[in-house]
Amino acid sequence: MGSYDQSKIRNFCIIAHIDHGKSTLADRIIEKTGLLTEREMQSQVLDNMDLERERGITIKAQAVRTVYKAEDGEEYILNMIDTPGHVDFNYEVSRSLAACDGAILVVDASQGIEAQTLANVYLALDHDLDVFPVINKIDLPSADPDRVTAEIEDVIGIEAKGAPQVSAKTGLNVEQVLEEIVHKIPAPKGNKEHPLQALIFDSVYDAYRGVIISCRVMEGSVKRGTRVRMMATGAVEEVVEVGYFGAGQLIPCEELCAGMVGYITASIKNVRDTRVGDTVTDDDDPCAKPLPGYKKVNPMVYCGMYPADGAQYQDLRDALEKLQLNDASLFYEPETSAALGFGFRCGFLGLLHLEIIQERLEREYNLDLVTTAPSVIYKIHKTDGTCMDLTNPSNLPDPSEIDYMEEPVVKAEIMVTTEFIGSIMELAQQRRGQYQGMEYMETTRAMLHYHLPLNEIIYDFFDALKSRSRGYASFDYELLGYEKSELVKLDILVNKEEVDALSFIVFAGSAYERGRKMCEKLKDEIPRQLFEIPIQAAVGSKVIARETVRALRKDVLAKCYGGDISRKKKLLEKQKEGKKRMRQVGNVEIPQKAFMSVLKLDEN
Amino acid sequence: MKEFEIYVHIPFCQQKCGYCDFLSFAGREEMQEQYVRALKAEIEAVAPERGISYSDHTSVVTSVFFGGGTPSVIKAEYLVQILETLREKFLFAPDAEISLEANPGTVDMEKLSLYRKAGFNRLSFGCQSTFDEQLKQLGRIHTYKQFLKEYKAARRVGFTNINVDLMSGLPGQTTEEWITSLKRIADLGAEHISAYSLILEEGTPFFERQDSLKLPGEEEERQMYESTCEVLNTYGYEQYEISNYAKPGCRCRHNVGYWVRENYLGLGLGAASLMEERRFSNTADMKKYLECSSRPDQIRENLQILTTADCREEYMILGLRMRKGISEDEFYRTFGQTLDEVYGSVLEKYVKLEMLVRKDGRLFLSRRGISVSNVILADFLD
């Protein structure tokens, strides 16, 4: 495609709930347009990371360009931008949408619309995208396309009659989707002669080329030698290469012009300079103003990450540094804990982001980690009039210095079938939710609106939601702001010594309950030792719960003769290995996993 | 002159007991003759083996222990033959301790008399309990009465050094019953009592059905252990190892050898050896053993050449099993470092907890320390 014909370009994304078949449909589109032969297809081409493929979710935005020969005989360039599928990455989603001119809404023919789908559709409509629906998985026996068609029209209010009914899995009717893309999604606008204005929707670090910026050119053009400037960060570099996205490979081209989606490399060393949402312009001929919508995303959830083996501290630092090259929203700074030694306080967009980073550190960098309980950022208003952001419970000032505290609150939307409304409302209430209202989507489903403290949902809210609705409830939230709250620091004392890594901030009204559960949990997690170990939960100097780990009374090998020695030695070695995996706090050995037990307090 | 010990394994039993994980086969009489032949072949092959100092007649055997299995299950003449072969091929110290394990259900006056005449001078009876119900549950083939009869027979034929094995922590056993068993055996005047708590070893029938066994609770089991020492002390027995009690001068020299790391040579199926800081063991595959026992290099497995660190570890974890523990002096002489230099923080921790005691140049476990010795000994590993 040497020629540049804006009218033959279609930039779009696919919106879907997890498991509704977004990636499979993307695969089929790539396959049908002949970009890859079936043999080259690895399932879910767009999900690059092992983790993405395994979890079946998209973590980073990806793009791919294919060429489709439509029924009208013309060849169209289709740029498909895959969007992350989780609320933690909402901002990335919004930037990906901003890079598109239209969106395909994939809805599962038996599941119907979910809270997350709805949130993303609204996001797309906010960006003035043309959205057309595709009903997927019609090959399933439980498929009810008519009901889902009606639901899309009722709930979202977009035309769904005549929507392609496909099976991305089998490839049935996927051609119809391609034709719809050509006809229903508008060609991009923008003038090639205007000053450069391109939207960054992703950037990845590559050891050889530096940062590879994924962008959508809105106005103007960019090519090798252009001195580009990132308008928000101010970074300026000379472009080394531009090109577009083949399946799994970068294909260089002469220039990227208004309406095109592609990549830019410019020897940039760090993704922090090329933040998602920033505008790329020509430093010699800059555009008047940046594209709207840029914001610096800030971590919402913090936790301590420590190497299980203190000797791996440097390795952990290196690994975090490398991950950060590719993940501008990952934050870390060194911290020390009396119980866990040297480690890092890390900030994440949400709990999924945290889990992903943790898993990548463990898998890709072979690190054995101890993670402390996640915490949100509390605002501590001190009596001296200053305000501090608290990300580590251990840093809470003395209560006498605190005037009041605030905690983050989110606006949550929960979609649930009517039979479970009662139990979900009960759950929301337990989590200190403030009821804001409810709408019926159709006779059998409703959307509940709540304001919920973020610290009530970061651990296990999603799991609790699923288990109370037999998996049917779906959930989406966005940060609303900060609210004054009665919060206390709950300390855990093991053998009368405070274990800093186990402290957490909790709503005063829940302190007793949480403290009691925490002590019970720790009693199970801490093995019996040579002496009795009291485990106490305390708020300030007041002990509110206590359990005791009884002393070990008997652990002895009765027999050890000539033939037993090697075997018995192995037994002791095993015992020793077990000890190594524990943390010494005072005289007590605490297993690593006990530090994460606060996460699992609500398990039965 | 170098000293060493010999262990001879007899892997046969009339019937396997439910708790036993030793290498042994029940009721294979036809195989026994073959085995004895193979064992003699091994002895003959091992004796002149070059480069091993025990073969050049400057090495002397200080003790021999026939264990199993149940050595007494095979014909007495076989045992006599084996002992004779050993005497032919090795130099025995004049006062060598020669022990034989015997199941009361497999001996009689005639057998015992043959043992004594052949030169066995120490007998170890597996009695385990003086309550027939408990014996039955353990899968023992004898009653308490049978034990009494053979014990007396052993005395009559001239055994003056007898050990009796007893087990605590048995299913359904009370502390009172345990004390009764101890007292009954002590009243008999046995020179030595081995008092073991029942350990459920993986792969044994007891391990498989432990949930239905009605084992004594932890507290009761500990009480039994505590009372063992108290009761036996009043009878003049001294605890010299975690599970072993002896009248003055009657410790089992062979077993003490294991804990002070004497050289020992294991002969027979699966038998383990420690020779010149090398640990190895014979194959546990009967077929292979029978075929190859005359070529020792082909049946020896699991060779482990011990480093100084290994030796030091073993020195600690074995030496501390004994009540008198280890000598700080000897440790220094053997390893060229003081105990504090090597184990400073571990010693400090457990001495403070009163689990270890340092006294008169020795380091040993306290009574409380013994009960939880695994936890402590594990800390002496590198």
Chai-1 contact restraints between the chains, C-beta under 6 A:
chainA,res_idxA,chainB,res_idxB,connection_type,confidence,min_distance_angstrom,max_distance_angstrom,comment,restraint_id
A,L530,B,L353,contact,1.0,0.0,6.0,A-B,restraint_1
A,L530,B,V372,contact,1.0,0.0,6.0,A-B,restraint_2
A,L552,B,V372,contact,1.0,0.0,6.0,A-B,restraint_3
A,R553,B,E218,contact,1.0,0.0,6.0,A-B,restraint_4
A,R553,B,R222,contact,1.0,0.0,6.0,A-B,restraint_5
A,K554,B,R222,contact,1.0,0.0,6.0,A-B,restraint_6
A,K554,B,S371,contact,1.0,0.0,6.0,A-B,restraint_7
A,D555,B,V372,contact,1.0,0.0,6.0,A-B,restraint_8
A,D555,B,N374,contact,1.0,0.0,6.0,A-B,restraint_9
A,D555,B,V375,contact,1.0,0.0,6.0,A-B,restraint_10
A,V556,B,S371,contact,1.0,0.0,6.0,A-B,restraint_11
A,V556,B,S373,contact,1.0,0.0,6.0,A-B,restraint_12
A,V556,B,N374,contact,1.0,0.0,6.0,A-B,restraint_13
A,A558,B,Y196,contact,1.0,0.0,6.0,A-B,restraint_14
A,A558,B,S197,contact,1.0,0.0,6.0,A-B,restraint_15
A,A558,B,I199,contact,1.0,0.0,6.0,A-B,restraint_16
A,A558,B,S243,contact,1.0,0.0,6.0,A-B,restraint_17
A,Y561,B,Y258,contact,1.0,0.0,6.0,A-B,restraint_18
A,G562,B,Y7,contact,1.0,0.0,6.0,A-B,restraint_19
A,G562,B,Y258,contact,1.0,0.0,6.0,A-B,restraint_20
A,G562,B,Y264,contact,1.0,0.0,6.0,A-B,restraint_21
A,G562,B,A272,contact,1.0,0.0,6.0,A-B,restraint_22
A,G563,B,A272,contact,1.0,0.0,6.0,A-B,restraint_23
A,S566,B,R279,contact,1.0,0.0,6.0,A-B,restraint_24
A,L572,B,L377,contact,1.0,0.0,6.0,A-B,restraint_25
A,L572,B,A378,contact,1.0,0.0,6.0,A-B,restraint_26
A,L572,B,L381,contact,1.0,0.0,6.0,A-B,restraint_27
A,E573,B,L381,contact,1.0,0.0,6.0,A-B,restraint_28
A,Q575,B,A378,contact,1.0,0.0,6.0,A-B,restraint_29
A,K576,B,A378,contact,1.0,0.0,6.0,A-B,restraint_30
A,K576,B,L381,contact,1.0,0.0,6.0,A-B,restraint_31
